[in-house]
């Protein structure tokens, strides 16, 4: 396998029409492939608007099985273009059982595997616990034609344990499909700090683990004009020492195409050997909710 590979991050606006969203994603995947991307990554739940802003049982109708119609269609495209596609979907596992799931489609069109979101938020306008069962597959990464890809999803971004366990499984890049934004009433006062915290912690995952990190967000306002969420875009790729290699706009759709190099992983880890110096004999308390005095 060559030292160099190229990531394509498709920052999208998402509409209420799943068919239209899939068509636009396919167009973006083709554009990314033409630009040289070997691994193309889509935002969280890209087939619809971010429906978790409200509690409505009818919205379970948006879910589909995996494998299913969307993965079948993306698999054909992956095989046709020779690219790996990382796609975030609302998975219907069984009647009444749903997950927020990433499917990884390999460059030969096969389904390399799925990851089910482990950390499920429950905040104003992010009512995900109503819709999603927490993942039961653990932290995963996948051998693909273009490298070993670790997949996590949005709220997972804030947990260093998730990044560490995925990296320890051999991930060369941590891919985070994302749907995160500002509440309009908070943006003026807190917006910049919120985005900076989001990017900083993920750059920290890159540094602590010596891996690439790719965060792919949506963009645009969704919900009622006087409320809802303004998704802040700002998709980016950081290298294994946290250097931001490229970053997207906060306002517009954008395709990022970023070259990565496996030698960079090796070089950073040799000079900053955090994995070597971990005191794994002293970490048992990490499995506790709190350490009482």
Protein Blocks (a to p, Z undefined) as FASTA:
>chain_A
ZZbdcdddddddddfblklmmmmmmmmmmmmmmnopabdcddehklbccfklpccfklmm
mpccdddfklmmmmmmmmmnopacdddddddfbghiacdddddddfkopafbdcddfbdc
ddehiafklmpccdfebpaddddfkbccdddehjlmmpmklmmmmmmnopabdcdddddd
ddfklmmmmmmmmmmmmmmmmmmmmmmnopacdddddedjedjfklmjddekjpacddfk
opafbdcdfkbccdddddddfklmmmmmmmmcmklmpcfklmmmmmpfbdcZZ
